[in-house]
Amino acid sequence: ERTNERTNERTNGRTNERTNERASERTNERPSDR
């Protein structure tokens, strides 16, 4: 169970990184749209 929790934390970290990349991309695209 503990190993599963650690793997879940790693997968969650990766998903968080992707969401951060999407958020940064959207913020970068918005000013250029203006």
Backbone as a chain_set.jsonl record, in Angstrom:
{"seq": "ERTNERTNERTNGRTNERTNERASERTNERPSDR", "coords": {"N": [[0.844, -1.209, 0.0], [1.937, 1.221, 0.79], [3.859, 1.593, -1.191], [2.197, 1.935, -3.345], [1.019, 4.351, -2.68], [3.192, 6.068, -2.926], [3.741, 5.861, -5.668], [1.408, 6.927, -6.612], [1.679, 9.557, -5.708], [3.808, 10.355, -7.307], [2.677, 10.148, -9.875], [0.675, 12.005, -9.571], [2.203, 14.315, -9.238], [3.313, 14.51, -11.802], [1.023, 14.943, -13.344], [0.299, 17.362, -12.263], [2.416, 18.943, -13.134], [1.902, 18.949, -15.886], [-0.55, 20.294, -15.966], [0.298, 22.73, -15.006], [1.972, 23.484, -17.104], [0.063, 23.777, -19.139], [-1.446, 25.878, -18.079], [0.474, 27.93, -18.008], [0.941, 28.129, -20.734], [-1.552, 28.998, -21.647], [-1.741, 31.511, -20.387], [0.348, 32.751, -21.668], [-0.617, 32.75, -24.265], [-2.876, 34.364, -24.15], [-2.154, 37.238, -23.814], [-0.912, 37.61, -26.273], [-3.027, 37.249, -27.973], [-4.447, 39.542, -27.557]], "CA": [[0.0, 0.0, 0.0], [2.798, 2.41, 0.834], [4.474, 1.759, -2.514], [1.152, 2.476, -4.216], [0.859, 5.765, -2.344], [4.322, 6.81, -3.51], [3.55, 5.918, -7.116], [0.316, 7.88, -6.845], [2.238, 10.898, -5.535], [4.621, 10.655, -8.498], [1.769, 10.378, -11.0], [0.007, 13.282, -9.307], [3.179, 15.364, -9.52], [3.436, 14.648, -13.254], [-0.208, 15.572, -13.839], [0.362, 18.76, -11.845], [3.354, 19.621, -14.032], [1.24, 19.157, -17.174], [-1.548, 21.35, -15.793], [1.06, 23.976, -14.901], [2.412, 23.834, -18.456], [-1.1, 24.269, -19.875], [-1.803, 27.188, -17.53], [1.475, 28.893, -18.475], [0.727, 28.312, -22.173], [-2.757, 29.819, -21.827], [-1.422, 32.89, -20.006], [1.21, 33.284, -22.726], [-1.405, 32.94, -25.483], [-3.862, 35.449, -23.978], [-1.631, 38.57, -24.166], [-0.626, 37.661, -27.712], [-4.317, 37.385, -28.656], [-4.829, 40.953, -27.49]], "C": [[0.877, 1.257, 0.0], [3.434, 2.65, -0.525], [3.441, 2.348, -3.471], [0.959, 3.959, -3.945], [1.979, 6.589, -2.979], [4.158, 6.922, -5.021], [2.437, 6.908, -7.435], [0.825, 9.312, -6.706], [3.05, 11.288, -6.765], [3.716, 10.947, -9.689], [1.049, 11.706, -10.8], [0.95, 14.443, -9.602], [3.302, 15.587, -11.025], [2.193, 15.322, -13.821], [-0.213, 17.044, -13.452], [1.3, 19.546, -12.752], [2.689, 19.903, -15.374], [0.202, 20.262, -17.055], [-0.844, 22.704, -15.684], [1.527, 24.425, -16.284], [1.247, 24.396, -19.254], [-1.479, 25.658, -19.384], [-0.82, 28.241, -18.025], [1.272, 29.153, -19.967], [-0.485, 29.204, -22.408], [-2.46, 31.275, -21.482], [-0.539, 33.53, -21.082], [0.397, 33.565, -23.987], [-2.352, 34.138, -25.338], [-3.295, 36.833, -24.333], [-1.345, 38.696, -25.659], [-1.927, 37.81, -28.499], [-4.754, 38.844, -28.655], [-4.048, 41.724, -28.552]], "O": [[0.591, 2.227, -0.701], [3.538, 3.795, -0.964], [3.783, 3.174, -4.317], [0.757, 4.741, -4.875], [1.738, 7.676, -3.505], [4.414, 7.983, -5.591], [2.519, 7.643, -8.419], [0.451, 10.183, -7.491], [2.983, 12.432, -7.215], [3.962, 11.895, -10.435], [0.838, 12.448, -11.758], [0.526, 15.453, -10.163], [3.386, 16.729, -11.476], [2.303, 16.185, -14.691], [-0.675, 17.885, -14.222], [1.011, 20.691, -13.102], [2.884, 20.975, -15.945], [0.085, 21.091, -17.958], [-1.333, 23.706, -16.207], [1.482, 25.614, -16.599], [1.411, 25.382, -19.973], [-1.8, 26.529, -20.192], [-1.233, 29.331, -18.42], [1.419, 30.289, -20.416], [-0.45, 30.075, -23.277], [-2.881, 32.178, -22.205], [-0.671, 34.72, -21.369], [0.69, 34.52, -24.706], [-2.598, 34.848, -26.313], [-3.929, 37.547, -25.11], [-1.517, 39.768, -26.24], [-1.939, 38.422, -29.567], [-5.351, 39.327, -29.617], [-4.211, 42.937, -28.679]]}, "num_chains": 1, "name": "protein.A"}
